[in-house]
Amino acid sequence: LAIAGLWTAEYRQVFVVTMIISVGTVVGGLALALAIAYLAYQPIRGANVYRTLLVWPYAISPPIAGLLFFVMFDANSGIIEHWLDALLGVALPDYRTNPRLAQFVVILASIWKTLGYNLLFYIAGLQTVPKDQVEAAMLDGANSRQRFRYVVVPALSPITFFLIVTNLTYAFFETYGTIDYLTAGGPAGQTSVAMYEVIQVAIPGRDLGRGAAQSLVLFGGVVALTIWQFRSTGRRVSYGT
């Protein structure tokens, strides 16, 4: 009954925001990481150096990522505002008063934070792609885009499946620090994800019972989503021989 009583219009908004930010972080993060990893894997001079530099954001904590993007996207003195004004003559809206822009900035900060982690696995996975299959596709007349889509991506499906699970876990549970320093859940709760809401209700709000009930709802949702993912996406994973 306590959990059922939580399902108000305000709490439904929290779950909508959670899904928007989580899906944006996972899909955008994996797509960008795979594209950069594929470029970074190409045999060029000094590859080991810039591969190491690409991984370093993984060492940054989520609150620091929030602070960095807070400074960059500040509407008055941020570097993004300066670039847009100098190059395009466009004034950047204040993301702290623009719900869609605030969600975008949170997603962008989360993608940047997880980029190094995803790159680490994708670069390692690219080393296991069977070269004979790539060469066979090349002999059959497949261009680089077709080889990437029909040979490389299927070969990386086990790693992609693993990264989907770990990135979803990050998006649900570890974005609190980024959101707290970047938007503080605003504007009007449009960046308040479920984990952020649990902590705000339980600690500053001093309502431990409601916070515990919300944490149970979040835990149940994550478990259900993980089971569904293993039963649907997991069947499409090809582990090869």
C-alpha positions as a printed NumPy array, in Angstrom:
array([[  0.   ,   0.   ,   0.   ],
       [  2.868,   2.357,   0.786],
       [  4.451,   1.716,  -2.605],
       [  1.109,   2.077,  -4.394],
       [  0.566,   5.415,  -2.683],
       [  3.77 ,   6.73 ,  -4.265],
       [  2.388,   6.581,  -7.794],
       [  1.304,  10.201,  -8.01 ],
       [  1.581,  12.518, -11.001],
       [  4.811,  13.965,  -9.616],
       [  6.369,  10.53 ,  -9.171],
       [  5.309,   9.448, -12.652],
       [  7.196,  12.474, -13.965],
       [ 10.285,  11.269, -12.095],
       [ 10.15 ,   7.942, -13.924],
       [  9.59 ,   9.603, -17.289],
       [ 12.631,  11.816, -16.682],
       [ 14.613,   8.766, -15.536],
       [ 13.826,   6.881, -18.75 ],
       [ 14.647,   9.885, -20.965],
       [ 18.024,  10.486, -19.332],
       [ 18.874,   6.772, -19.056],
       [ 18.011,   5.927, -22.662],
       [ 19.82 ,   9.02 , -23.925],
       [ 22.917,   8.17 , -21.882],
       [ 23.046,   4.507, -22.927],
       [ 22.183,   4.856, -26.624],
       [ 24.191,   8.016, -27.194],
       [ 27.131,   6.802, -25.116],
       [ 27.457,   3.414, -26.807],
       [ 27.025,   4.802, -30.32 ],
       [ 29.648,   7.516, -29.756],
       [ 32.053,   5.125, -28.009],
       [ 31.822,   2.548, -30.804],
       [ 32.42 ,   5.191, -33.474],
       [ 35.438,   6.66 , -31.653],
       [ 36.827,   3.208, -30.809],
       [ 36.601,   2.165, -34.449],
       [ 38.536,   5.266, -35.482],
       [ 41.034,   4.914, -32.635],
       [ 41.703,   1.292, -33.556],
       [ 43.007,   2.226, -36.993],
       [ 46.779,   1.677, -37.337],
       [ 48.213,   5.184, -37.205],
       [ 51.273,   6.664, -35.554],
       [ 50.954,   7.473, -31.851],
       [ 47.766,   5.448, -31.457],
       [ 48.634,   4.223, -27.959],
       [ 49.04 ,   7.788, -26.703],
       [ 45.697,   9.163, -27.793],
       [ 43.903,   5.921, -26.878],
       [ 45.136,   6.489, -23.325],
       [ 43.96 ,  10.11 , -23.423],
       [ 40.506,   8.991, -24.626],
       [ 40.095,   6.703, -21.611],
       [ 40.965,   9.263, -18.923],
       [ 37.409,  10.67 , -18.386],
       [ 36.577,   7.323, -16.739],
       [ 38.804,   8.363, -13.814],
       [ 36.699,  11.482, -13.183],
       [ 33.99 ,  11.164, -10.552],
       [ 30.359,  12.028, -11.463],
       [ 30.306,  15.195,  -9.288],
       [ 33.441,  16.501, -11.021],
       [ 31.818,  15.819, -14.401],
       [ 28.829,  17.847, -13.216],
       [ 31.062,  20.738, -12.153],
       [ 32.947,  20.727, -15.457],
       [ 29.785,  20.885, -17.533],
       [ 28.31 ,  23.467, -15.157],
       [ 31.258,  25.726, -15.965],
       [ 31.236,  24.988, -19.708],
       [ 27.496,  25.513, -20.225],
       [ 27.095,  28.527, -17.966],
       [ 24.907,  31.004, -19.85 ],
       [ 26.977,  34.024, -18.786],
       [ 30.628,  32.968, -18.846],
       [ 30.704,  29.397, -20.191],
       [ 33.013,  28.444, -23.045],
       [ 30.126,  26.907, -25.021],
       [ 28.294,  30.23 , -24.884],
       [ 31.451,  31.998, -26.085],
       [ 31.953,  29.594, -29.007],
       [ 28.349,  29.766, -30.158],
       [ 28.378,  33.54 , -30.013],
       [ 31.748,  33.884, -31.789],
       [ 31.179,  31.291, -34.519],
       [ 27.426,  31.372, -35.151],
       [ 26.218,  34.516, -33.438],
       [ 23.797,  32.409, -31.368],
       [ 23.038,  33.061, -27.713],
       [ 22.917,  29.915, -25.605],
       [ 19.769,  29.696, -23.455],
       [ 20.24 ,  29.155, -19.748],
       [ 19.909,  25.408, -19.309],
       [ 18.908,  25.959, -15.678],
       [ 15.602,  27.407, -16.916],
       [ 15.171,  25.298, -20.081],
       [ 13.926,  21.748, -19.306],
       [ 14.948,  20.119, -22.618],
       [ 18.363,  21.768, -22.654],
       [ 18.911,  20.784, -19.019],
       [ 18.169,  17.13 , -19.839],
       [ 20.472,  17.32 , -22.847],
       [ 23.336,  18.723, -20.764],
       [ 22.884,  16.01 , -18.115],
       [ 22.894,  13.327, -20.831],
       [ 25.97 ,  14.877, -22.44 ],
       [ 27.833,  14.975, -19.119],
       [ 26.898,  11.35 , -18.391],
       [ 28.   ,  10.242, -21.872],
       [ 31.346,  11.995, -21.409],
       [ 31.793,  10.379, -17.977],
       [ 31.175,   6.829, -19.294],
       [ 32.975,   7.323, -22.611],
       [ 36.354,   6.096, -21.374],
       [ 34.829,   2.966, -19.837],
       [ 32.971,   2.083, -23.035],
       [ 36.004,   2.835, -25.196],
       [ 38.148,   0.521, -23.096],
       [ 35.882,  -2.446, -23.82 ],
       [ 35.22 ,  -1.613, -27.46 ],
       [ 38.913,  -1.166, -28.298],
       [ 39.643,  -4.502, -26.621],
       [ 36.714,  -6.083, -28.484],
       [ 37.9  ,  -4.801, -31.855],
       [ 41.097,  -6.787, -31.371],
       [ 39.036,  -9.996, -31.268],
       [ 37.082,  -9.368, -34.49 ],
       [ 38.044, -12.224, -36.889],
       [ 40.285, -10.714, -39.548],
       [ 39.496, -13.524, -41.972],
       [ 35.816, -12.51 , -41.952],
       [ 36.732,  -8.879, -42.625],
       [ 39.031,  -9.928, -45.478],
       [ 36.375, -12.249, -46.902],
       [ 33.826,  -9.432, -46.863],
       [ 36.352,  -7.166, -48.584],
       [ 36.918,  -9.777, -51.307],
       [ 33.157, -10.057, -51.779],
       [ 33.056,  -6.354, -52.585],
       [ 31.769,  -4.986, -49.263],
       [ 32.773,  -1.388, -48.621],
       [ 33.994,  -0.114, -45.266],
       [ 30.502,   0.81 , -44.077],
       [ 29.11 ,  -2.621, -44.986],
       [ 32.031,  -4.395, -43.299],
       [ 31.448,  -2.363, -40.161],
       [ 27.702,  -3.057, -40.116],
       [ 27.65 ,  -6.744, -41.073],
       [ 30.953,  -8.008, -39.664],
       [ 32.278,  -5.742, -36.896],
       [ 29.017,  -4.87 , -35.122],
       [ 27.782,  -8.517, -34.857],
       [ 31.213,  -9.606, -33.607],
       [ 30.993,  -6.971, -30.853],
       [ 27.468,  -7.975, -29.761],
       [ 28.599,  -9.71 , -26.502],
       [ 30.504,  -6.583, -25.451],
       [ 27.627,  -4.328, -26.481],
       [ 25.198,  -6.422, -24.431],
       [ 27.476,  -6.217, -21.389],
       [ 27.886,  -2.456, -21.809],
       [ 24.126,  -1.942, -22.099],
       [ 23.676,  -3.593, -18.686],
       [ 26.512,  -1.665, -17.014],
       [ 25.564,   1.668, -18.602],
       [ 21.938,   1.259, -17.529],
       [ 23.147,   0.594, -13.991],
       [ 25.235,   3.764, -14.128],
       [ 22.364,   5.815, -15.569],
       [ 19.95 ,   4.659, -12.871],
       [ 22.194,   4.783,  -9.812],
       [ 25.352,   6.851, -10.358],
       [ 24.142,  10.031, -12.025],
       [ 23.169,  11.589,  -8.69 ],
       [ 26.471,  13.449,  -8.285],
       [ 26.379,  14.84 , -11.821],
       [ 22.779,  16.031, -11.494],
       [ 23.276,  17.467,  -8.019],
       [ 26.177,  19.68 ,  -9.085],
       [ 24.865,  20.467, -12.57 ],
       [ 21.134,  21.153, -12.24 ],
       [ 20.103,  20.153,  -8.691],
       [ 17.135,  18.348, -10.247],
       [ 15.784,  21.475, -11.937],
       [ 14.239,  23.196, -13.664],
       [ 10.895,  22.146, -12.17 ],
       [ 12.128,  18.61 , -11.539],
       [ 12.903,  17.936, -15.216],
       [ 16.272,  16.373, -14.373],
       [ 15.262,  14.707, -11.113],
       [ 15.806,  11.003, -11.788],
       [ 14.582,   8.255,  -9.463],
       [ 17.84 ,   7.914,  -7.526],
       [ 18.11 ,  11.674,  -7.051],
       [ 14.522,  11.755,  -5.787],
       [ 15.195,   8.929,  -3.299],
       [ 18.136,  10.75 ,  -1.729],
       [ 16.386,  14.135,  -1.673],
       [ 13.281,  12.696,  -0.008],
       [ 15.161,  10.569,   2.524],
       [ 17.983,  12.9  ,   3.627],
       [ 17.141,  16.606,   3.183],
       [ 13.417,  15.838,   3.389],
       [ 13.889,  13.553,   6.439],
       [ 11.215,  11.145,   5.194],
       [ 13.052,   7.84 ,   5.466],
       [  9.906,   5.754,   5.029],
       [  8.977,   7.353,   1.724],
       [ 12.606,   7.242,   0.582],
       [ 12.798,   3.523,   1.409],
       [  9.58 ,   2.855,  -0.507],
       [ 10.893,   4.77 ,  -3.532],
       [ 14.155,   2.817,  -3.405],
       [ 12.171,  -0.45 ,  -3.49 ],
       [ 10.26 ,   0.764,  -6.541],
       [ 13.527,   1.717,  -8.23 ],
       [ 15.131,  -1.613,  -7.35 ],
       [ 12.142,  -3.561,  -8.665],
       [ 12.109,  -1.55 , -11.874],
       [ 15.812,  -2.123, -12.51 ],
       [ 15.491,  -5.87 , -11.833],
       [ 12.5  ,  -6.147, -14.165],
       [ 14.288,  -4.165, -16.874],
       [ 17.411,  -6.328, -16.553],
       [ 15.414,  -9.568, -16.798],
       [ 13.57 ,  -8.279, -19.855],
       [ 16.858,  -7.249, -21.418],
       [ 18.41 , -10.698, -20.886],
       [ 15.353, -12.408, -22.378],
       [ 15.058, -10.136, -25.407],
       [ 18.41 ,  -8.624, -26.31 ],
       [ 20.442, -11.483, -24.853],
       [ 19.032, -13.931, -27.402],
       [ 20.387, -11.849, -30.268],
       [ 23.954, -11.947, -28.99 ],
       [ 26.304, -13.994, -31.155],
       [ 29.324, -15.341, -29.255],
       [ 30.904, -17.02 , -32.263],
       [ 33.131, -20.043, -32.007]])
